[in-house]
């Protein structure tokens, strides 16, 4: 054991302040110079993380305090990114459980904490944001203890030390009446309560790869905790695959240690430390790296299975290739297969159709993040509506995934939210009133959950908060209608005109404005009735001797509704695609031609 090292992960619900807390620990650990400008939430390095205010990728950093090195892994709080959480917990010996003093523990706290307890990790409770209005730190602490009991924590895990404070304002204290000074009480609890990493310094070098990094100069970097021995630049090692049983011989070219927000090259990696090593043509998460060729691969934790699948296709629309750099089937396939190298919670399969790939994932948010990342890289893709992955029981009955849902809404919105859940065949399991609203707990199918977040925003004027966790596979719930509206479909290709849109908006909401390129089969509006209506959005006003050009200049158009990527993916019907390009999001039918669609519908009716 190395007494000078501690390895911890930070876990919390979305927006409970854990990334801000890491920033504060880095500052107090002397990582930043006195005059250095530091962006808020420095650990959220991806653009998407900054925009959404959530952590997507698990990331490593290290803080030095009193000659001790504290390796910190910042983990995602959203259940869709559970694969990141699983891997992070393999590298650490304890967790900081960060809980908002006003909200108390929420659903994603439950998800990551359950995983940590199963790994036998020590817990340090941090009641954060005690300066918030109406905060109740003692009540939040009691709720955490109740949660630990509920999740079958051991006696040692239940007796977790607690500190109170504010990550934003930079102080922690053991008791609420103590002086509000600095982060020292938290550092002391970490060193006292979290054990040093278990590792064998006298053994030969071996390490389980828990994460993969990339560097333009050295290529793939394997990240993990050294479980035995030490590793130096120039060492010959063996990569033992966790699947297939094959092995490969490699030479270490670089060893990286984490320090502050970056990495620094080191001559040696020692037992118990979290390091990155390079020198591999190919290495994957779950592989074992060792200097002993006869070693067996180390066990790799199986993560929760994906519950949704959808199609990623090459853009074959009339506007394809205008806005993106990567538009071919080969480029799309390479990008998706590169993603599964670093993201173990998704899988990709080729289909029997050219340019169409099946992608399985944990949730709609995870898929939307991947699509948005690819858009920004210059890809043009078509994405289908997510479908649930079903199973069959011993009698051959179809089973589908169910989730436990928690919704927190103001009192006056409870009725409309309950009605929406009933329409989606959600079963109420618990309801609790508290000073700042009502918490509804329900069991609902994953299918019924798709698109619910948007409905919740509308029903609660943006004040509702939801969280969900995978529960189990249960009996098929029957047909669900989650979209009650139809569409307004363009029948002609061209550029939209204000004259044409003025007539169309009388039939429903517009999704496009004047001067936009549209094509046959593209969705240009929403129809209140549950049917698709063909419309001509490019029709220009015919000018004659009897009409002056000035007539019609006073057309008043409502602003078009513009959907976000997540909203688009959840909104589309099974026979529709989202066309995502670097500059545009378009909704369209899978079969663009109205004549072809009718032929397919007729054939389906005849086969029934």
VORORO-559120 format. One record per residue (C-alpha): x, y, z. Coordinates in steps of 0.1 Angstrom, whole numbers, plus 5000, padded with zeros to 4 digits. Layout:
N
XYZ;...
***
This chain:
608
500050005000;501250354992;500350575022;500850905003;498150834977;494350854979;492050764950;488550904952;485550964929;483051244933;479351144928;476251354929;473051434911;473151664881;473652034892;474451954929;477852134925;480351854923;482352004894;482552344911;483652164943;486552004923;487552354911;487752464947;489852164958;492252234929;492552604939;493252514975;495752244964;497752514948;497152394912;496352744899;498853034901;497653334921;497253544890;495953264867;492553314852;490452994857;487152924839;484352814862;483752434861;487252374848;486751994848;483852024823;486252054793;483851944765;481852224749;478652024753;479351984791;479552354795;476452424774;474252164792;475852214826;476351844831;479351604832;479351354803;482851204805;484551074836;487851274840;490851244862;492751514881;495051524911;495451754941;498551774962;497951854999;500351815028;502751595007;499851364998;498451304963;494751284960;493651154926;490051274919;487751124893;484851344883;481951114873;478751194854;475551214875;473151124846;472050754844;472550754806;476250774812;476450484836;479250324816;481550614826;480550564862;481250194863;484750244849;485650524872;484650324903;487150054894;490050294900;489150444934;488950334971;486350594983;483750844971;482751194980;478951194980;477951554972;474351644981;472551984978;471452105012;468152224997;467251934974;468651644994;469651324976;468051274942;467650984918;471050994901;472651024936;470950684942;472150534910;475950614914;475850554952;474350214947;477250124924;479850264948;478350064978;478349744956;482149804950;482649824988;483950184987;484150415017;481850715017;482551085028;479351285028;479551655016;476351855023;476952134997;475252474990;474352535026;474152905017;471152844995;467853005004;465652755024;468552515027;468152255054;471552075059;470351855088;467351725068;469551665038;471951455060;469051255074;467851185039;471351065029;471450825059;467950695049;469250635014;472350445027;469950215047;467750165017;470750064995;471949815021;475149995031;477449805055;477749945091;481050095082;479650265051;476650395071;478950555097;480350795070;481851125082;479951435070;481151795063;478952095055;479852395034;479852565000;482052454971;481352784954;482453004983;485352774993;484752655028;483852325046;483252255083;482551945104;479752115124;477452395112;478552635139;482252605131;484252885115;483852925077;487452925068;488752695040;488552335025;490852175051;488151985070;487251805038;490851725029;491351585065;488351365063;489551225029;492951135043;491550995076;488650795062;489550685026;492150405028;495350415007;495050214974;495549844978;498449754956;501549534957;504749734951;506949424953;504949234927;505449254889;503649534870;499949474862;497049724856;493449704844;492649964817;489650164830;489650444804;491150534771;492650874763;493951004730;497051214722;497851334686;501551264692;501550924710;498050784700;496050574724;496750624761;495550344785;494450494819;494050284850;495250224886;498550034889;497649724910;501249594914;504849684907;505949984887;506250084851;508950274833;509450414798;511050144776;509549854796;508249564775;504649464785;501849234773;498349344766;495849064775;492549114758;489449084780;487548924750;488948654728;491948564750;494548704726;497648894737;500049144722;503649254730;504249624733;506949874745;506050164768;506850494752;505350744777;504050734813;501651024823;500651124858;497651354865;498351694880;495851964882;493952004849;496551834828;499051554826;502751554832;505251304819;506951084845;509850844843;508050584865;504450494875;504250344910;501850094926;498550244937;498750554914;496350634886;498450684854;498250694817;500650484796;501150484758;502950264732;500050054720;498749994685;495449884699;494249874735;490649864749;488849934781;488849614802;492249484789;495049394813;498549534809;501249324826;504949244824;504248874830;503148704798;501548404817;499148634837;495448584833;493248894824;491949074854;488149064859;486249344842;482849464856;479949404834;477949724830;474149754828;472849654793;471549914768;467749954767;467250164735;468250114699;468050334669;469350364634;472150594622;472050634584;473950814557;472151134547;470351054514;468151364512;468151614483;470251864504;472951604514;476551704512;475952084513;476952154549;479051864561;482551724554;481851364562;478951224543;479850864532;478950534546;482650444552;483250764572;480050714593;480950354600;484550434611;483350714634;480750494651;483250204656;485750454670;483150564695;482650214709;486450194716;486050464744;482350424752;481650074765;478050134772;477050154736;477249894708;477049934670;475949674644;476049674606;472649604590;471749434557;471049784542;474049984529;474750294550;472450204578;473850104613;472049994645;473250164676;472250044711;472550284741;471450354776;469150654769;468050934746;470351184763;473450964756;472350924719;471751304715;475251384729;476851154704;474851294675;475651654686;479351574689;479351414654;477551724640;480251954654;482951724638;481351784604;479151474599;475751464582;473551184595;469951064596;468750944630;465650734637;463350744667;464750534696;463050194701;463249984732;465149664732;462749374741;463449034756;461348714758;460648514789;460548124792;456948114779;457848334749;456048644762;457548984752;459249174780;460249544779;462449764801;460849954830;462250254849;461550404883;460750774877;460951054902;459251384893;459451694915;456851964906;455052264921;451752174938;449552334911;451152124883;450551784899;447251714882;448551774846;451751564852;449751274867;447451284837;450451274813;451950984832;448550794831;448450844793;451950694791;450750394813;452850504843;451950344876;452150574907;454050404935;454550694960;453751064965;455351304990;454551664997;457251895010;457552275014;458852334978;456552104959;455451744955;457651444946;455851174925;457450834922;456150604894;457050284875;456950344838;458250174807;461350314789;459050354759;456650574779;459550784791;460650894756;459551254752;458251284787;460851544797;459551794771;455951744783;457051794819;458752124809;455452244792;453152124820;455252284848;456452594829;460052474832;459852424870;459552044871;462651824877;462751454867;465151164873;464850804863;466650474869;466550134851;464349904872;463749564855;462349394824;458549344828;455549254807;454849444774;452549734783;450649744750;450350024725;451450374737;450550694719;453050964730;452551194701;449051314695;449751544666;450251494629;452551674605;452451924576;454551774548;456251964520;455151844485;457652044465;461352124467;462652474467;462852784490;459952864513;458053184507;456153404532;453153394509;452953004510;453652984548;450853234556;448352994542;450052694559;450152844594;446252844594;446552464596;449052434624;452352544639;455252624615;458652454620;460352654592;460553024583;460553204550;463753164528;464652814540;465452524517;462852244518;462151924498;459351674492;458751464523;460251724548;458151814578;457552194577;454852214604;452752044631;449151954625;446851944656;445051644641;446751304642;447251294604;449751404578;448651694555;450651764523;451352134518;453152344492;455652564512;457452714481;454452854462;454953214451;452253464445;451253494408;451653844396;449153954369;448054284353;445254304379;447554264410;450254504419;453554364434;452954554466;449854354475;450454104503;453554284518;451854294552;451953914558;452153834595;453953504602;454253344636;457853264645;458652904636;459052654664;462752534665;463352204682;466552114700;468351794689;466951594720;463451724713;463751634676;464851274684;461951224709;459451404687;459751204654;457450914647;458750564638;458450644600;460450964603;464151074606;466051364621;468551494595;471451634615;474051844597;476652084611;474352384604;470852244603;468352014620;465551894596;462651654603;461551434574;459751114564;461950804559;460350764524;460251104509;458051044479;454251064487;453550814459;456050564473;454650604509;451150534497;452350214479;454050094511;450950174532;448749984507;451149684508;451049674546;447249694547;446949404522;449449194541;447349234573;
***
